[in-house]
Amino acid sequence: MSFRFGGDEFLAIALDKPLDQVQEKTDQILSNLKKQGYHVSIGIKQAKADHLNVSDLLYQADKAMRKSKEELYKKAENDRWAR
């Protein structure tokens, strides 16, 4: 399932997929978008089956996405178009 979460932020939920399959699909998406000239940051967080706190899960995924975004900015240096 996927949802628009903010202006340019989206949320995807994979209830029936293991983390390695989600990561593989994410890598494919990033590769395809990069080939088209897009710069994308993604944060992934997996919830434990017995502990699903949606607020905490979103916070942790957002934190991971921001870390990815920081790394992208460092690689892009001063390229304002990459932001």
Backbone as ProteinMPNN parsed JSONL, in Angstrom:
{"seq_chain_A": "MSFRFGGDEFLAIALDKPLDQVQEKTDQILSNLKKQGYHVSIGIKQAKADHLNVSDLLYQADKAMRKSKEELYKKAENDRWAR", "coords_chain_A": {"N_chain_A": [[0.848, -1.168, 0.0], [0.492, 2.245, -0.719], [0.875, 5.722, 0.061], [0.365, 9.231, -0.214], [2.164, 11.281, 1.811], [3.036, 13.763, 2.494], [3.961, 16.945, 1.066], [6.087, 16.23, -0.817], [6.558, 13.725, 0.045], [6.187, 10.257, 0.546], [4.53, 7.332, 1.723], [5.029, 3.949, 2.131], [3.688, 0.799, 2.754], [4.429, -2.439, 3.591], [3.013, -5.188, 4.336], [3.174, -7.92, 4.029], [5.712, -8.698, 3.278], [9.111, -9.696, 3.639], [11.903, -7.968, 5.176], [14.279, -8.049, 3.6], [13.297, -8.385, 0.983], [11.852, -6.039, 0.694], [13.926, -4.173, 0.845], [15.362, -4.91, -1.445], [13.513, -4.266, -3.491], [13.323, -1.527, -3.026], [15.938, -0.731, -3.656], [15.887, -1.254, -6.416], [13.982, 0.625, -7.25], [15.271, 3.038, -6.544], [17.521, 2.879, -8.229], [16.323, 2.93, -10.79], [15.088, 5.469, -10.732], [17.327, 7.102, -10.421], [18.607, 6.726, -12.878], [16.904, 8.189, -14.422], [17.49, 10.692, -13.669], [16.627, 11.624, -11.202], [16.821, 12.513, -7.749], [16.545, 10.803, -4.834], [15.561, 10.185, -1.496], [15.282, 7.624, 0.861], [13.748, 6.115, 3.655], [13.708, 3.306, 5.712], [11.942, 1.257, 7.937], [11.355, -1.425, 10.081], [8.708, -2.97, 11.762], [8.266, -4.824, 14.743], [6.385, -7.776, 15.033], [4.952, -8.1, 17.406], [4.954, -5.595, 18.473], [3.692, -2.888, 17.491], [3.844, 0.272, 17.048], [2.615, 2.844, 15.546], [3.171, 5.598, 15.402], [5.792, 5.759, 16.466], [7.075, 4.138, 14.611], [6.78, 5.604, 12.204], [8.271, 7.858, 12.944], [10.861, 6.743, 13.241], [11.329, 5.798, 10.627], [11.267, 8.217, 9.252], [13.466, 9.447, 10.388], [15.5, 7.768, 9.413], [15.205, 8.329, 6.698], [15.928, 11.027, 6.634], [18.622, 10.816, 7.312], [19.56, 9.48, 5.056], [19.042, 11.495, 3.211], [20.813, 13.487, 4.073], [23.258, 12.258, 3.465], [23.008, 12.165, 0.689], [23.076, 14.91, 0.101], [25.655, 15.513, 0.918], [27.141, 14.102, -0.981], [26.314, 15.402, -3.27], [27.371, 17.825, -2.848], [27.62, 21.151, -3.437], [25.627, 21.294, -5.304], [22.834, 22.701, -6.121], [20.604, 21.855, -7.541], [20.314, 19.247, -6.914], [19.01, 19.175, -4.616]], "CA_chain_A": [[0.0, 0.0, 0.0], [1.273, 3.475, -0.718], [0.096, 6.909, 0.358], [1.068, 10.515, -0.2], [2.263, 11.608, 3.234], [3.289, 15.196, 2.581], [4.161, 17.559, -0.238], [6.893, 15.362, -1.684], [6.866, 12.525, 0.828], [5.248, 9.166, 0.365], [4.63, 6.261, 2.694], [4.689, 2.638, 1.591], [3.554, -0.213, 3.8], [4.502, -3.798, 3.056], [2.63, -6.049, 5.451], [3.4, -9.334, 3.757], [7.031, -8.873, 2.669], [10.245, -9.621, 4.565], [12.732, -6.781, 5.019], [15.221, -8.174, 2.488], [12.565, -8.156, -0.261], [11.543, -4.607, 0.66], [15.181, -3.497, 0.523], [15.666, -5.197, -2.851], [12.601, -3.47, -4.301], [13.738, -0.139, -2.829], [17.156, -0.543, -4.445], [15.474, -1.196, -7.817], [13.313, 1.912, -7.449], [16.307, 4.072, -6.509], [18.326, 2.753, -9.44], [15.526, 3.408, -11.926], [14.914, 6.919, -10.626], [18.628, 7.725, -10.651], [18.813, 6.692, -14.328], [16.057, 9.235, -14.999], [17.981, 11.976, -13.191], [15.995, 12.029, -9.944], [17.525, 12.27, -6.491], [15.521, 10.361, -3.898], [16.004, 9.656, -0.208], [14.309, 6.666, 1.382], [13.983, 5.588, 4.996], [12.983, 2.048, 5.922], [11.905, 0.776, 9.313], [10.529, -2.62, 10.213], [8.079, -3.133, 13.073], [8.164, -6.189, 15.251], [4.993, -8.219, 14.979], [4.295, -7.943, 18.701], [5.095, -4.216, 18.941], [3.412, -1.993, 16.382], [3.521, 1.632, 17.446], [2.683, 3.528, 14.253], [3.839, 6.891, 15.579], [7.23, 5.489, 16.603], [7.527, 3.577, 13.343], [6.915, 6.729, 11.275], [9.393, 8.673, 13.408], [12.111, 6.038, 12.936], [11.487, 5.794, 9.168], [11.597, 9.587, 8.874], [14.853, 9.642, 10.835], [16.341, 7.057, 8.444], [15.126, 9.059, 5.436], [16.725, 12.251, 6.787], [20.025, 10.413, 7.248], [19.806, 9.23, 3.644], [19.042, 12.791, 2.547], [22.076, 14.136, 4.435], [24.304, 11.61, 2.671], [22.82, 12.618, -0.686], [23.543, 16.295, 0.023], [27.122, 15.498, 1.008], [27.642, 13.642, -2.282], [25.997, 16.411, -4.279], [28.108, 19.015, -2.435], [26.879, 22.405, -3.564], [24.726, 21.217, -6.447], [21.506, 23.087, -5.617], [19.568, 21.132, -8.253], [20.192, 17.924, -6.295], [18.225, 19.321, -3.386]], "C_chain_A": [[0.896, 1.234, 0.0], [0.343, 4.675, -0.576], [0.971, 8.146, 0.202], [1.0, 11.02, 1.229], [2.457, 13.101, 3.46], [3.489, 15.723, 1.184], [4.913, 16.677, -1.209], [7.337, 14.113, -0.934], [5.753, 11.508, 0.663], [5.537, 8.078, 1.386], [4.2, 4.967, 2.009], [4.686, 1.641, 2.743], [3.538, -1.579, 3.134], [4.235, -4.764, 4.208], [3.038, -7.501, 5.258], [4.76, -9.619, 3.13], [8.127, -8.809, 3.728], [11.137, -8.43, 4.208], [13.685, -6.881, 3.836], [14.538, -7.95, 1.135], [12.19, -6.679, -0.415], [12.791, -3.824, 0.265], [15.549, -3.698, -0.94], [14.797, -4.352, -3.778], [12.966, -1.989, -4.208], [14.975, 0.174, -3.651], [16.833, -0.439, -5.94], [14.833, 0.158, -8.138], [14.342, 3.038, -7.493], [17.151, 4.055, -7.779], [17.584, 3.295, -10.658], [15.341, 4.921, -11.898], [16.22, 7.665, -10.89], [18.933, 7.788, -12.146], [18.018, 7.793, -15.032], [16.446, 10.629, -14.498], [17.348, 12.483, -11.909], [16.88, 11.684, -8.762], [16.465, 11.974, -5.435], [16.176, 9.859, -2.625], [14.893, 8.777, 0.35], [14.722, 6.235, 2.776], [13.118, 4.363, 5.199], [13.059, 1.68, 7.398], [10.95, -0.398, 9.378], [9.992, -2.698, 11.636], [8.119, -4.596, 13.472], [6.688, -6.553, 15.323], [4.255, -7.979, 16.294], [4.377, -6.516, 19.248], [4.928, -3.256, 17.765], [2.916, -0.66, 16.924], [3.705, 2.492, 16.2], [3.42, 4.847, 14.359], [5.352, 6.718, 15.663], [7.815, 4.976, 15.292], [7.732, 4.686, 12.297], [8.093, 7.619, 11.654], [10.727, 8.032, 13.014], [12.373, 5.994, 11.421], [11.874, 7.185, 8.674], [13.041, 9.912, 9.243], [15.83, 8.972, 9.855], [16.35, 7.783, 7.096], [15.971, 10.324, 5.512], [18.224, 11.947, 6.756], [20.424, 10.152, 5.794], [19.91, 10.544, 2.876], [20.337, 13.555, 2.839], [23.229, 13.569, 3.618], [24.221, 12.035, 1.204], [23.375, 14.03, -0.848], [25.064, 16.364, 0.098], [27.732, 15.087, -0.328], [27.438, 14.706, -3.347], [26.746, 17.714, -4.024], [27.225, 20.241, -2.586], [25.941, 22.433, -4.764], [23.286, 21.491, -5.965], [20.384, 22.328, -6.322], [19.348, 19.755, -7.643], [19.369, 17.993, -5.029], [16.808, 19.399, -3.782]], "O_chain_A": [[1.94, 1.251, 0.652], [-0.804, 4.656, -1.021], [2.174, 8.103, 0.457], [-0.083, 11.171, 1.794], [2.079, 13.632, 4.504], [3.215, 15.02, 0.211], [4.429, 16.404, -2.308], [8.37, 13.521, -1.247], [4.566, 11.835, 0.643], [6.668, 7.933, 1.851], [3.14, 4.902, 1.387], [5.575, 1.649, 3.594], [2.74, -1.841, 2.233], [5.146, -5.109, 4.961], [3.225, -8.229, 6.233], [4.947, -10.669, 2.515], [8.079, -7.96, 4.618], [11.123, -7.95, 3.075], [13.884, -5.893, 3.13], [15.148, -7.38, 0.231], [12.211, -6.138, -1.521], [12.719, -2.912, -0.56], [15.998, -2.763, -1.602], [15.299, -3.783, -4.748], [12.92, -1.277, -5.211], [15.054, 1.231, -4.276], [17.434, 0.367, -6.65], [15.115, 0.755, -9.177], [14.292, 3.894, -8.376], [17.458, 5.108, -8.338], [18.155, 4.033, -11.462], [15.429, 5.577, -12.936], [16.221, 8.73, -11.507], [19.458, 8.791, -12.63], [18.407, 8.268, -16.099], [15.813, 11.623, -14.854], [17.513, 13.652, -11.561], [17.599, 10.685, -8.777], [15.591, 12.801, -5.175], [17.21, 9.193, -2.663], [13.718, 9.141, 0.314], [15.903, 6.016, 3.045], [11.926, 4.381, 4.891], [14.115, 1.781, 8.024], [9.865, -0.364, 8.796], [10.737, -2.513, 12.599], [8.018, -5.489, 12.63], [5.848, -5.712, 15.642], [3.06, -7.685, 16.288], [3.922, -6.254, 20.361], [5.905, -2.865, 17.126], [1.733, -0.488, 17.218], [4.833, 2.831, 15.841], [4.219, 5.178, 13.483], [6.103, 7.443, 15.01], [8.927, 5.346, 14.915], [8.741, 4.698, 11.592], [8.829, 8.082, 10.783], [11.618, 8.714, 12.508], [13.516, 6.137, 10.988], [12.71, 7.318, 7.781], [13.747, 10.579, 8.487], [16.863, 9.547, 9.513], [17.383, 7.844, 6.43], [16.662, 10.661, 4.55], [19.006, 12.738, 6.228], [21.501, 10.559, 5.358], [20.76, 10.691, 1.998], [20.892, 14.197, 1.948], [24.079, 14.317, 3.134], [25.246, 12.239, 0.555], [24.067, 14.316, -1.825], [25.688, 17.179, -0.582], [28.732, 15.663, -0.757], [28.285, 14.892, -4.222], [26.759, 18.603, -4.875], [26.191, 20.35, -1.927], [25.511, 23.506, -5.186], [22.617, 20.59, -5.46], [19.306, 22.173, -5.748], [18.29, 19.159, -7.841], [19.064, 16.962, -4.431], [15.934, 19.525, -2.924]]}, "name": "protein", "num_of_chains": 1, "seq": "MSFRFGGDEFLAIALDKPLDQVQEKTDQILSNLKKQGYHVSIGIKQAKADHLNVSDLLYQADKAMRKSKEELYKKAENDRWAR"}
